[in-house]
Amino acid sequence: MIKPQFYYAGLLVAASVVLSGCDNGDNQEVRQWMDEVRQQTRVNVPKLSEPKKFLPFNYTAKDSVDPYNPSKLEIALAKAKANSSSVLQPDMDRRREPLESYPLDTLRMVGTLQKPGINFALVQADKTVYHLKVGNYIGQNFGMITNITENEVELKEIVQDASGEWVERQAKLELQENKK
């Protein structure tokens, strides 16, 4: 029986003899053929087209007013305000009432009180209940209470439309009943 180290050494010697026989000069024919093909092949590079002429753009608006200048916007708003035919505007100088700091959709009408000749609405903001009468202001859009019934508080708000004009808008708070 042959020892394994001798077996592997014999295989290694046989493989090197076989591989050395592969380079016997046959490569010479391949090299000769490659040289012939290189000599017969012509390189064909297409001609580049002429580049387009660059015509610089002459910007003529550089001396005009910048459309993004904030002072231009202020001037336009001042002109619009001066040309405004609307007499309706909120009273910005009056003292604010507590419920004017809440959006109208966060307020809840929870009841009414009646005294001789005066109806009061009970309106809840956060966890505090306020009593209001006709003429009080409520909501963030300069809403003034115009009428109080058992089921709702009617008010008119003064808001700006898309063109900046002040317009009146009707709104109401309806009685919210507790659901248990």
Secondary structure, 3 states (H helix, E strand, C coil): CCCHHHHHHHHHHHHHHHHHCCCCCCHHHHHHHHHHHHHHCCCCCCCCCCCCCCCCCCCCHHHCCCCCCHHHHHHHHHHHHHHCCCCCCCCCCCCCCHHHHCCHHHCEEEEEEEECCEEEEEEEECCEEEEECCCCEECCCCEEEEEECCCEEEEEEEEECCCCCEEEEEEEEEECCCCC
